[in-house]
C-alpha cells in the first residue's frame, strides 16, 4: 500500500471520527498535509462540558488539544497538530532536544507519541503505523498510568 493510502486510512481512523467536516475522507474538506501527512481540514467536533474539545478517534492521553493561551479562560482550541507516519522509515521523525517525545503508547498496531517543542512552546501527537515503544526512548509509557488520565 502506498504511503498516501496509509495516510488516508490513518486519517479516517484517527481524525474523521467526531470531525466537524464529516465522518470520512469523502467529506469534501479532506486535504492531505504535505508535512504532517494528516488532514489539514480536520476540526475537533466532539466535546464534553468538563474537558472541552477532544479528538474522538485518538486514545486517552493523546486526544486533547492545547489550550488557547490568548483566551482568559484557557479553553481548548478546536485544532491540534497530528502527524502520521506510515512506518519508522518514513523519514520525517526528528526527535532531539528541540522535539522531545514525552509520552508514548502502543495500541492496536500503532505507536502514539506526545511530542513537546519547548523552543516554540507547542505540542504535537505523532502516530506511527507498526511503531514500538522502543522507538521513543525516554518517553513515559502511558499504559503505566492510563487510569490516572481523565
DSSP file (Angstrom, degrees, kcal/mol; ACC not computed):
  #  RESIDUE AA STRUCTURE BP1 BP2  ACC     N-H-->O    O-->H-N    N-H-->O    O-->H-N    TCO  KAPPA ALPHA  PHI   PSI    X-CA   Y-CA   Z-CA
    1    1 A X              0   0    0      0, 0.0     5,-0.0     0, 0.0     2,-0.0   0.000 360.0 360.0 360.0 129.5    0.0    0.0    0.0
    2    2 A X    >>  -     0   0    0      1,-0.1     4,-1.7     4,-0.0     3,-0.8  -0.312 360.0-112.8 -66.3 151.0    1.4    3.4   -1.0
    3    3 A X  H 3> S+     0   0    0      1,-0.3     4,-2.7     2,-0.2     5,-0.2   0.860 115.7  58.9 -54.3 -39.6    2.1    5.9    1.8
    4    4 A X  H 3> S+     0   0    0      1,-0.2     4,-1.9     2,-0.2    -1,-0.3   0.876 106.2  48.3 -60.9 -36.8   -0.6    8.2    0.6
    5    5 A X  H <> S+     0   0    0     -3,-0.8     4,-2.3     2,-0.2    -1,-0.2   0.872 110.2  51.9 -69.1 -37.2   -3.2    5.4    1.1
    6    6 A X  H  X S+     0   0    0     -4,-1.7     4,-2.6     2,-0.2    -2,-0.2   0.917 109.6  49.7 -63.8 -43.3   -1.8    4.7    4.5
    7    7 A X  H  X S+     0   0    0     -4,-2.7     4,-2.4     2,-0.2    -2,-0.2   0.890 110.8  49.6 -62.9 -39.7   -2.2    8.3    5.5
    8    8 A X  H  X S+     0   0    0     -4,-1.9     4,-2.3    -5,-0.2    -1,-0.2   0.914 111.4  49.0 -65.1 -42.8   -5.8    8.4    4.2
    9    9 A X  H  X S+     0   0    0     -4,-2.3     4,-1.8     1,-0.2    -2,-0.2   0.908 112.3  48.2 -61.7 -43.4   -6.5    5.2    6.2
   10   10 A X  H  X S+     0   0    0     -4,-2.6     4,-3.0     2,-0.2     5,-0.5   0.880 109.2  53.8 -66.2 -38.1   -5.0    6.8    9.3
   11   11 A X  H  X>S+     0   0    0     -4,-2.4     5,-2.5     1,-0.2     4,-2.3   0.931 109.9  46.9 -60.4 -46.4   -7.0   10.0    8.8
   12   12 A X  H  <5S+     0   0    0     -4,-2.3     5,-0.4     3,-0.2    -1,-0.2   0.845 117.4  43.9 -66.0 -32.6  -10.2    8.0    8.6
   13   13 A X  H  <5S+     0   0    0     -4,-1.8    -2,-0.2    -5,-0.2    -1,-0.2   0.897 130.1  19.2 -78.0 -41.9   -9.3    6.0   11.7
   14   14 A X  H  <5S+     0   0    0     -4,-3.0    43,-0.5    -5,-0.1    44,-0.2   0.716 132.3  28.5-108.3 -24.7   -8.0    8.8   14.0
   15   15 A X  T  <5S+     0   0    0     -4,-2.3    -3,-0.2    -5,-0.5    41,-0.2   0.803 107.7  61.4-107.5 -38.9   -9.2   12.2   12.7
   16   16 A X  S > <S+     0   0    0     -5,-2.5     3,-2.3     2,-0.1     2,-0.2   0.871  79.8  91.2 -63.7 -38.6  -12.6   11.7   10.9
   17   17 A X  T 3  S+     0   0    0     -5,-0.4    40,-0.7     1,-0.3    39,-0.4  -0.407 108.9   1.2 -59.6 123.4  -14.4   10.3   14.0
   18   18 A X  T 3  S+     0   0    0      1,-0.3    27,-1.1    -2,-0.2    -1,-0.3   0.473  94.5 147.8  81.2   1.0  -16.0   13.4   15.6
   19   19 A X  B X   -A   44   0A   0     -3,-2.3     3,-0.5     3,-0.4    -1,-0.3  -0.466  50.9-136.3 -72.5 141.5  -14.7   15.8   13.0
   20   20 A X  T 3  S+     0   0    0     23,-2.2    -1,-0.1     1,-0.2    24,-0.1   0.817 101.6  57.1 -62.3 -32.0  -16.9   18.9   12.2
   21   21 A X  T 3  S-     0   0    0     22,-0.3     2,-0.3     1,-0.2    -1,-0.2   0.739 120.5 -64.0 -78.9 -24.1  -16.3   18.4    8.5
   22   22 A X    <   -     0   0    0     -3,-0.5    -3,-0.4    -6,-0.2    -1,-0.2  -0.932  42.7 -89.2 158.0 178.8  -17.6   14.8    8.1
   23   23 A X  S    S+     0   0    0     -2,-0.3     2,-0.3    -5,-0.1    -7,-0.1   0.368  99.3  22.0-105.2   3.8  -17.1   11.2    9.1
   24   24 A X  S >  S-     0   0    0     -8,-0.1     3,-1.3    -9,-0.1     6,-0.1  -0.951  90.2 -89.5-156.7 176.7  -14.7   10.1    6.3
   25   25 A X  T 3  S+     0   0    0     -2,-0.3     3,-0.4     1,-0.3     5,-0.3   0.474 115.1  71.8 -74.8   0.1  -12.2   11.5    3.7
   26   26 A X  T 3   +     0   0    0      1,-0.2    -1,-0.3     3,-0.1    -3,-0.0   0.210  65.7 106.3 -93.6  14.6  -15.0   11.9    1.2
   27   27 A X  S <  S-     0   0    0     -3,-1.3    -1,-0.2     1,-0.1    -2,-0.1   0.648  92.0-115.9 -70.3 -16.6  -16.4   14.9    3.2
   28   28 A X  S    S+     0   0    0     -3,-0.4    -1,-0.1     2,-0.0    -2,-0.1   0.264 104.6  74.5  97.1 -12.0  -15.2   17.5    0.7
   29   29 A X        +     0   0    0     -8,-0.1    12,-0.3     2,-0.0     2,-0.2   0.431  61.1 123.8-109.8  -3.6  -12.7   19.1    3.2
   30   30 A X        +     0   0    0     -5,-0.3     2,-0.3    -6,-0.1     9,-0.1  -0.421  28.7 164.6 -64.8 124.7  -10.1   16.3    3.2
   31   31 A X        -     0   0    0     -2,-0.2     9,-3.2     2,-0.0     2,-0.4  -0.920  33.8-132.1-143.5 115.2   -6.7   17.8    2.3
   32   32 A X  B     -B   39   0B   0     -2,-0.3     2,-0.2     7,-0.2     7,-0.2  -0.530  23.1-130.4 -70.9 121.0   -3.5   15.7    2.9
   33   33 A X     >  -     0   0    0      5,-3.4     4,-1.2    -2,-0.4    -1,-0.1  -0.516   6.1-144.9 -70.6 134.9   -0.9   17.9    4.6
   34   34 A X  T  4 S+     0   0    0     -2,-0.2    -1,-0.1     1,-0.2    -2,-0.0   0.767  97.1  33.3 -74.2 -24.5    2.5   17.7    2.9
   35   35 A X  T  4 S+     0   0    0      3,-0.1    -1,-0.2     1,-0.0    -2,-0.0   0.764 128.5  32.4-102.4 -29.0    4.4   18.0    6.2
   36   36 A X  T  4 S-     0   0    0      2,-0.2    48,-2.9    47,-0.1    -2,-0.1   0.620  88.1-139.2-101.8 -15.8    2.2   16.2    8.7
   37   37 A X  S  < S+     0   0    0     -4,-1.2     2,-0.2     1,-0.3   -26,-0.1   0.733  70.6 102.2  60.8  24.0    0.6   13.6    6.4
   38   38 A X  S    S-     0   0    0     44,-0.2    -5,-3.4    -7,-0.1     2,-0.5  -0.659  86.4 -68.9-123.5-178.2   -2.7   14.2    8.2
   39   39 A X  B >   -B   32   0B   0     -7,-0.2     3,-0.9    -2,-0.2    -7,-0.2  -0.630  30.4-162.4 -82.3 123.1   -5.8   16.1    7.2
   40   40 A X  T 3  S+     0   0    0     -9,-3.2    -1,-0.2    -2,-0.5    -8,-0.1   0.718  90.7  58.7 -70.7 -22.2   -5.4   19.9    7.1
   41   41 A X  T 3  S+     0   0    0    -10,-0.3    -1,-0.2   -12,-0.3   -20,-0.2   0.487  76.3 127.5 -87.2  -2.5   -9.2   20.3    7.2
   42   42 A X    <   +     0   0    0     -3,-0.9     2,-0.4   -11,-0.2    38,-0.2  -0.320  32.0 177.8 -63.6 130.4   -9.6   18.5   10.5
   43   43 A X        -     0   0    0    -28,-0.1   -23,-2.2    36,-0.1   -22,-0.3  -0.995  34.4-115.1-133.6 127.1  -11.6   20.4   13.2
   44   44 A X  B     +A   19   0A   0     34,-3.2   -25,-0.2    -2,-0.4    11,-0.1  -0.417  37.4 171.3 -62.2 126.3  -12.4   18.8   16.6
   45   45 A X        +     0   0    0    -27,-1.1     2,-0.4     9,-0.2    -1,-0.2   0.338  48.1  84.0-121.3   5.2  -16.1   18.4   16.8
   46   46 A X  E     +C   54   0C   0      8,-0.7     8,-2.1   -29,-0.1     2,-0.3  -0.906  52.0 159.7-112.0 138.1  -16.6   16.4   20.0
   47   47 A X  E     -C   53   0C   0     -2,-0.4     2,-0.3     6,-0.2     6,-0.2  -0.992  26.4-152.7-152.1 158.6  -16.6   18.0   23.4
   48   48 A X  E  >  -C   52   0C   0      4,-1.6     4,-2.3    -2,-0.3    -2,-0.0  -0.917  31.1-119.1-125.2 157.3  -17.7   17.5   27.0
   49   49 A X  T  4 S+     0   0    0     -2,-0.3    -1,-0.1     1,-0.2     4,-0.1   0.882 112.8  42.6 -63.6 -37.1  -18.6   20.2   29.5
   50   50 A X  T  4 S+     0   0    0      1,-0.1    -1,-0.2     2,-0.1    -3,-0.0   0.853 128.2  24.7 -80.3 -34.2  -15.8   19.2   31.8
   51   51 A X  T  4 S-     0   0    0      1,-0.3    -2,-0.2    99,-0.0     2,-0.2   0.649  91.1-147.0-107.6 -17.6  -13.0   18.6   29.3
   52   52 A X  E  <  -C   48   0C   0     -4,-2.3    -4,-1.6    23,-0.1    -1,-0.3  -0.526  56.2  -0.1  82.2-154.3  -13.9   20.7   26.3
   53   53 A X  E     +C   47   0C   0     -6,-0.2    12,-0.5    -2,-0.2     2,-0.3  -0.320  66.7 168.3 -70.6 149.9  -13.0   19.6   22.8
   54   54 A X  E     -CD  46  64C   0     -8,-2.1     2,-0.9    10,-0.2    -8,-0.7  -0.982  42.8-103.0-156.4 160.2  -11.1   16.4   22.0
   55   55 A X    >   -     0   0    0      8,-2.9     3,-1.5    -2,-0.3   -37,-0.1  -0.767  29.8-159.6 -87.8 103.9  -10.2   14.2   19.1
   56   56 A X  T 3  S+     0   0    0     -2,-0.9    -1,-0.2   -39,-0.4   -38,-0.2   0.789  85.7  55.6 -57.0 -33.8  -12.7   11.3   19.3
   57   57 A X  T 3  S+     0   0    0    -40,-0.7    -1,-0.3   -43,-0.5     2,-0.3   0.635  93.6  80.2 -79.4 -14.1  -10.5    9.0   17.2
   58   58 A X  S <  S-     0   0    0     -3,-1.5     5,-0.1   -44,-0.2     3,-0.1  -0.661  85.7-106.2 -94.3 150.3   -7.4    9.2   19.3
   59   59 A X    >>  -     0   0    0     -2,-0.3     3,-2.2     1,-0.2     4,-0.5  -0.240  48.0 -75.8 -72.1 162.1   -6.8    7.3   22.5
   60   60 A X  T 34 S+     0   0    0      1,-0.3    -1,-0.2     2,-0.2    89,-0.0  -0.263 121.7  32.0 -53.7 138.1   -7.0    8.8   26.0
   61   61 A X  T 34 S+     0   0    0     -3,-0.1    -1,-0.3    85,-0.0    -2,-0.1   0.178 122.0  51.5  95.5 -15.8   -3.8   10.7   26.8
   62   62 A X  T <4 S+     0   0    0     -3,-2.2    -2,-0.2    -7,-0.1    -3,-0.1   0.347  89.7  75.8-129.8   1.2   -3.4   11.8   23.1
   63   63 A X     <  +     0   0    0     -4,-0.5    -8,-2.9    -5,-0.1     2,-0.4   0.552  69.6  93.9 -98.3  -9.0   -6.8   13.2   22.3
   64   64 A X  B     -D   54   0C   0    -10,-0.2   -10,-0.2     1,-0.0     2,-0.1  -0.703  64.1-139.7 -93.4 136.9   -6.8   16.6   24.0
   65   65 A X        -     0   0    0    -12,-0.5    15,-0.1    -2,-0.4    -2,-0.1  -0.297  32.7 -86.3 -81.2 170.9   -5.8   19.7   22.1
   66   66 A X        -     0   0    0     13,-0.4    11,-2.2    57,-0.1     2,-0.3  -0.274  46.2-103.7 -70.2 165.1   -3.7   22.5   23.6
   67   67 A X  B     -E   76   0D   0      9,-0.2     2,-0.9     1,-0.0     9,-0.2  -0.646  31.2-111.6 -87.5 147.9   -5.2   25.4   25.5
   68   68 A X    >   -     0   0    0      7,-2.7     3,-1.1    -2,-0.3     6,-0.3  -0.720  26.2-164.5 -81.3 107.3   -5.6   28.8   23.9
   69   69 A X  T 3  S+     0   0    0     -2,-0.9    -1,-0.2     1,-0.3     5,-0.0   0.699  86.8  58.4 -68.7 -18.8   -3.2   30.9   25.8
   70   70 A X  T 3  S+     0   0    0     -3,-0.1     2,-0.5     3,-0.0    -1,-0.3   0.685  88.4  87.4 -81.6 -18.4   -4.8   34.1   24.5
   71   71 A X  S X  S-     0   0    0     -3,-1.1     3,-1.9     4,-0.2    -4,-0.0  -0.705  75.9-143.2 -82.9 123.9   -8.2   33.1   25.9
   72   72 A X  T 3  S+     0   0    0     -2,-0.5    -1,-0.1     1,-0.3    -3,-0.0   0.789 104.8  46.9 -59.7 -26.1   -8.5   34.3   29.6
   73   73 A X  T 3  S-     0   0    0     -5,-0.0    -1,-0.3     2,-0.0    -4,-0.1   0.472 105.5-133.7 -91.4  -2.9  -10.4   31.0   30.4
   74   74 A X    <   -     0   0    0     -3,-1.9    -5,-0.1    -6,-0.3    -2,-0.1   0.890  35.9-178.9  51.4  47.8   -7.7   29.0   28.6
   75   75 A X        -     0   0    0     -7,-0.2    -7,-2.7    -8,-0.1    -4,-0.2  -0.394  34.8 -93.1 -71.8 153.7  -10.3   26.9   26.7
   76   76 A X  B     -E   67   0D   0     -9,-0.2    -9,-0.2   -25,-0.1   -23,-0.1  -0.360  40.5-121.7 -64.6 147.6   -9.1   24.1   24.4
   77   77 A X        -     0   0    0    -11,-2.2   -12,-0.2     2,-0.2    -1,-0.1  -0.419  15.4-121.4 -83.0 166.8   -8.7   25.1   20.8
   78   78 A X  S    S+     0   0    0     -2,-0.1   -34,-3.2   -35,-0.0     2,-0.3   0.378  90.8  56.2 -93.2   3.9  -10.6   23.2   18.0
   79   79 A X        -     0   0    0    -36,-0.2   -13,-0.4   -13,-0.1     2,-0.3  -0.943  59.1-178.2-132.4 155.6   -7.4   22.2   16.2
   80   80 A X        -     0   0    0     -2,-0.3     2,-0.6   -38,-0.2    44,-0.1  -0.989  35.4-102.7-149.4 155.3   -4.3   20.2   17.1
   81   81 A X        +     0   0    0     42,-0.4    44,-2.4    -2,-0.3     2,-0.4  -0.699  42.7 173.9 -81.6 117.9   -1.1   19.2   15.4
   82   82 A X  E     -f  125   0E   0     -2,-0.6     2,-0.4    42,-0.2    44,-0.2  -0.996  10.3-166.2-126.5 126.5   -1.4   15.5   14.4
   83   83 A X  E     -f  126   0E   0     42,-3.0    44,-2.8    -2,-0.4     2,-0.4  -0.950   3.7-157.2-117.5 131.6    1.4   13.9   12.4
   84   84 A X  E     -f  127   0E   0    -48,-2.9     2,-0.4    -2,-0.4    44,-0.2  -0.863   5.7-170.0-108.0 141.6    1.1   10.5   10.7
   85   85 A X  E     -f  128   0E   0     42,-2.4    44,-2.4    -2,-0.4     3,-0.1  -0.997  18.3-152.0-129.9 127.9    3.9    8.2    9.7
   86   86 A X  S    S-     0   0    0     -2,-0.4     2,-0.3    42,-0.2    -1,-0.1   0.744  81.4 -17.7 -69.1 -23.2    3.4    5.1    7.5
   87   87 A X  S >  S-     0   0    0      1,-0.1     3,-1.5    -3,-0.1    -1,-0.2  -0.965  73.7 -91.6-168.1 171.2    6.4    3.5    9.2
   88   88 A X  G >  S+     0   0    0     -2,-0.3     3,-0.8     1,-0.3     5,-0.3   0.847 124.2  57.6 -61.3 -34.2    9.5    4.3   11.2
   89   89 A X  G 3  S+     0   0    0      1,-0.2    -1,-0.3     2,-0.1    -3,-0.0   0.407  70.1 110.1 -78.7   3.1   11.4    4.6    7.9
   90   90 A X  G <  S-     0   0    0     -3,-1.5    -1,-0.2     1,-0.1    -2,-0.1   0.737  79.5-135.3 -55.4 -23.1    9.0    7.3    6.7
   91   91 A X  S <  S+     0   0    0     -3,-0.8    -1,-0.1    -4,-0.1    -2,-0.1   0.451  79.1  88.2  92.0   0.4   12.0    9.7    7.2
   92   92 A X        +     0   0    0     -4,-0.1     2,-0.6   -56,-0.0    -3,-0.1   0.462  50.8 112.2-113.5  -1.1   10.4   12.7    8.9
   93   93 A X        +     0   0    0     -5,-0.3     2,-0.3     1,-0.1    -2,-0.1  -0.628  35.6 170.6 -79.9 117.9   10.7   11.8   12.6
   94   94 A X        +     0   0    0     -2,-0.6     2,-0.5     2,-0.0     4,-0.1  -0.680   1.4 172.3-131.0  78.5   13.2   14.1   14.2
   95   95 A X        +     0   0    0     -2,-0.3     2,-0.2     3,-0.1     5,-0.2  -0.763  25.9 117.0 -89.8 130.8   13.3   13.7   18.0
   96   96 A X  S    S-     0   0    0      3,-1.6     3,-0.3    -2,-0.5     5,-0.1  -0.780  82.1 -49.9-163.1-157.2   16.0   15.6   19.7
   97   97 A X  S    S+     0   0    0     -2,-0.2    21,-0.2     1,-0.2     3,-0.2   0.680 137.1  44.6 -69.3 -16.3   16.4   18.5   22.2
   98   98 A X  S    S+     0   0    0      1,-0.3     2,-0.4    -4,-0.1    21,-0.3   0.617 120.4  38.2-101.1 -17.0   14.0   20.6   20.2
   99   99 A X  S    S-     0   0    0     -3,-0.3    -3,-1.6    18,-0.1     2,-0.6  -0.842  80.1-173.0-135.8  93.5   11.4   17.9   19.6
  100  100 A X  E     -G  116   0E   0     16,-2.9    16,-2.7    -2,-0.4     2,-0.6  -0.799  22.0-138.6-102.5 119.4   11.1   15.8   22.7
  101  101 A X  E     +G  115   0E   0     -2,-0.6    14,-0.2    14,-0.2     3,-0.1  -0.649  31.8 167.6 -72.4 118.2    9.0   12.6   22.9
  102  102 A X  E     +     0   0E   0     12,-3.0    38,-3.3    -2,-0.6     2,-0.4   0.875  59.0  22.5-100.9 -51.0    7.3   12.9   26.3
  103  103 A X  E     +Gh 114 140E   0     11,-1.2    11,-2.4    36,-0.3     2,-0.3  -0.924  65.1 178.5-120.0 145.6    4.5   10.3   26.3
  104  104 A X  E     +Gh 113 141E   0     36,-2.7    38,-2.6    -2,-0.4    39,-0.4  -0.995   4.3 174.0-145.3 150.6    4.3    7.1   24.2
  105  105 A X  E     -G  112   0E   0      7,-2.0     7,-3.0    -2,-0.3     2,-0.4  -0.944  22.4-140.7-157.4 133.8    1.8    4.2   24.0
  106  106 A X  E     +G  111   0E   0     -2,-0.3     2,-0.3     5,-0.2     5,-0.2  -0.810  32.5 161.6 -91.3 134.6    1.4    1.2   21.7
  107  107 A X  E >   -G  110   0E   0      3,-2.7     3,-1.5    -2,-0.4   -48,-0.1  -0.897  60.6 -17.6-157.4 126.4   -2.2    0.3   20.8
  108  108 A X  T 3  S-     0   0    0     -2,-0.3     3,-0.1     1,-0.3    22,-0.1   0.821 128.0 -44.7  52.1  40.4   -3.7   -1.7   18.0
  109  109 A X  T 3  S+     0   0    0      1,-0.3    21,-3.4    22,-0.1     2,-0.3   0.593 119.6  99.7  84.6  10.9   -0.6   -1.7   15.8
  110  110 A X  E <   -GI 107 129E   0     -3,-1.5    -3,-2.7    19,-0.2     2,-0.5  -0.947  62.1-140.7-128.8 150.0    0.2    2.0   16.2
  111  111 A X  E     -GI 106 128E   0     17,-2.3    17,-2.6    -2,-0.3     2,-0.4  -0.958  18.2-160.5-107.2 124.2    2.6    3.9   18.4
  112  112 A X  E     -GI 105 127E   0     -7,-3.0    -7,-2.0    -2,-0.5     2,-0.4  -0.895  11.4-177.3-104.3 132.8    1.2    7.2   19.7
  113  113 A X  E     -GI 104 126E   0     13,-2.6    13,-3.0    -2,-0.4     2,-0.6  -0.997  21.8-149.2-133.4 132.9    3.6    9.8   20.9
  114  114 A X  E     -GI 103 125E   0    -11,-2.4   -12,-3.0    -2,-0.4   -11,-1.2  -0.915  25.0-165.2 -95.5 121.5    3.1   13.2   22.5
  115  115 A X  E     -GI 101 124E   0      9,-2.9     9,-2.2    -2,-0.6     2,-0.4  -0.891   6.6-155.6-111.3 136.6    5.9   15.4   21.4
  116  116 A X  E     -GI 100 123E   0    -16,-2.7   -16,-2.9    -2,-0.4     2,-0.6  -0.937   5.8-162.8-114.0 136.7    6.8   18.7   23.0
  117  117 A X  E >>> - I   0 122E   0      5,-3.4     5,-1.5    -2,-0.4     3,-1.1  -0.824   9.4-177.7-116.2  87.7    8.7   21.5   21.2
  118  118 A X  T 345S+     0   0    0     -2,-0.6     3,-0.4     1,-0.3    -1,-0.1   0.791  74.9  65.1 -61.8 -30.8    9.9   23.8   24.1
  119  119 A X  T 345S+     0   0    0    -21,-0.3    -1,-0.3     1,-0.2   -20,-0.1   0.851 120.3  22.7 -61.7 -34.0   11.6   26.4   21.8
  120  120 A X  T <45S-     0   0    0     -3,-1.1    -1,-0.2   -22,-0.2    -2,-0.2   0.288 106.1-122.1-114.7   7.6    8.2   27.3   20.4
  121  121 A X  T  <5 +     0   0    0     -4,-0.8     2,-0.3    -3,-0.4    -3,-0.2   0.922  67.1 130.4  50.4  54.4    6.0   26.1   23.3
  122  122 A X  E   < - I   0 117E   0     -5,-1.5    -5,-3.4   -56,-0.0     2,-0.3  -0.924  42.1-154.9-132.5 157.4    4.0   23.7   21.2
  123  123 A X  E     - I   0 116E   0     -2,-0.3   -42,-0.4    -7,-0.2     2,-0.3  -0.884   8.4-172.6-126.7 162.9    3.0   20.1   21.3
  124  124 A X  E     - I   0 115E   0     -9,-2.2    -9,-2.9    -2,-0.3     2,-0.5  -0.978  21.3-131.5-148.1 157.1    2.0   17.5   18.7
  125  125 A X  E     -fI  82 114E   0    -44,-2.4   -42,-3.0    -2,-0.3     2,-0.4  -0.970  24.4-165.5-110.7 126.7    0.7   14.0   18.6
  126  126 A X  E     -fI  83 113E   0    -13,-3.0   -13,-2.6    -2,-0.5     2,-0.5  -0.926   3.4-164.2-113.9 138.1    2.5   11.7   16.3
  127  127 A X  E     -fI  84 112E   0    -44,-2.8   -42,-2.4    -2,-0.4     2,-0.5  -0.985   2.9-168.6-125.5 122.9    1.2    8.3   15.2
  128  128 A X  E >   -fI  85 111E   0    -17,-2.6   -17,-2.3    -2,-0.5     3,-1.8  -0.950  22.1-129.0-115.7 120.3    3.5    5.7   13.6
  129  129 A X  E 3  S+ I   0 110E   0    -44,-2.4   -19,-0.2    -2,-0.5   -41,-0.2  -0.477  95.9   3.5 -65.1 132.6    2.0    2.6   12.0
  130  130 A X  T 3  S+     0   0    0    -21,-3.4    -1,-0.3     1,-0.2   -20,-0.2   0.698  98.1 158.6  61.4  22.6    3.6   -0.6   13.4
  131  131 A X    <   -     0   0    0     -3,-1.8     2,-0.3   -22,-0.3    -1,-0.2  -0.369  28.5-148.8 -75.2 156.4    5.6    1.6   15.8
  132  132 A X    >   -     0   0    0    -21,-0.1     3,-2.1    -2,-0.1     4,-0.3  -0.913  24.4-117.3-124.9 151.1    7.1    0.2   19.0
  133  133 A X  G >  S+     0   0    0     -2,-0.3     3,-2.1     1,-0.3     6,-0.2   0.827 111.0  68.5 -55.0 -34.0    7.8    1.8   22.4
  134  134 A X  G 3  S+     0   0    0      1,-0.3     3,-0.4     3,-0.1    -1,-0.3   0.682  86.7  69.2 -62.2 -16.4   11.5    1.3   21.9
  135  135 A X  G <  S+     0   0    0     -3,-2.1     2,-0.4     1,-0.3    -1,-0.3   0.689  98.3  51.3 -73.8 -18.5   11.4    3.9   19.1
  136  136 A X  S X  S-     0   0    0     -3,-2.1     3,-1.8    -4,-0.3    -1,-0.3  -0.575  80.0-170.8-119.5  67.5   10.7    6.6   21.6
  137  137 A X  T 3  S+     0   0    0     -3,-0.4   -36,-0.2    -2,-0.4     3,-0.1  -0.323  72.7  21.2 -62.2 138.6   13.5    6.2   24.3
  138  138 A X  T 3  S+     0   0    0      1,-0.3    -1,-0.2   -38,-0.1     2,-0.2   0.141  92.2 123.6  91.8 -20.4   12.9    8.4   27.3
  139  139 A X    <   -     0   0    0     -3,-1.8    -1,-0.3    -6,-0.2   -36,-0.3  -0.507  69.4-110.2 -73.8 142.6    9.2    8.8   26.7
  140  140 A X  E     -h  103   0E   0    -38,-3.3   -36,-2.7    -2,-0.2     2,-0.9  -0.535  27.2-120.1 -72.4 136.4    7.0    7.8   29.6
  141  141 A X  E >   -h  104   0E   0     -2,-0.2     3,-1.7   -38,-0.2     4,-0.3  -0.699  21.6-159.0 -79.2 107.5    4.9    4.7   28.8
  142  142 A X  G >> S+     0   0    0    -38,-2.6     3,-1.8    -2,-0.9     4,-0.6   0.774  84.2  71.0 -62.2 -29.0    1.3    5.9   29.2
  143  143 A X  G 34 S+     0   0    0    -39,-0.4    -1,-0.3     1,-0.3     3,-0.3   0.757  89.1  64.6 -62.0 -21.3   -0.1    2.4   29.7
  144  144 A X  G <4 S+     0   0    0     -3,-1.7    -1,-0.3     1,-0.2    -2,-0.2   0.693 121.8  16.5 -74.0 -18.3    1.6    2.5   33.2
  145  145 A X  T X4 S+     0   0    0     -3,-1.8     3,-2.0    -4,-0.3     4,-0.4   0.121  82.6 124.8-139.9  22.8   -0.7    5.4   34.3
  146  146 A X  G >< S+     0   0    0     -4,-0.6     3,-1.3     1,-0.3    -3,-0.1   0.816  72.5  60.7 -57.1 -33.4   -3.5    5.5   31.8
  147  147 A X  G 3  S+     0   0    0      1,-0.3    -1,-0.3    -4,-0.2    -4,-0.1   0.642  97.8  59.2 -71.3 -13.0   -6.1    5.2   34.6
  148  148 A X  G <  S+     0   0    0     -3,-2.0     2,-0.4     2,-0.0    -1,-0.3   0.548  88.4  90.5 -88.7  -8.6   -4.9    8.4   36.1
  149  149 A X    <         0   0    0     -3,-1.3   -89,-0.1    -4,-0.4    -3,-0.0  -0.735 360.0 360.0 -92.6 132.5   -5.7   10.4   32.9
  150  150 A X              0   0    0     -2,-0.4    -1,-0.1   -89,-0.0    -3,-0.1   0.488 360.0 360.0 -82.1 360.0   -9.2   11.9   32.6
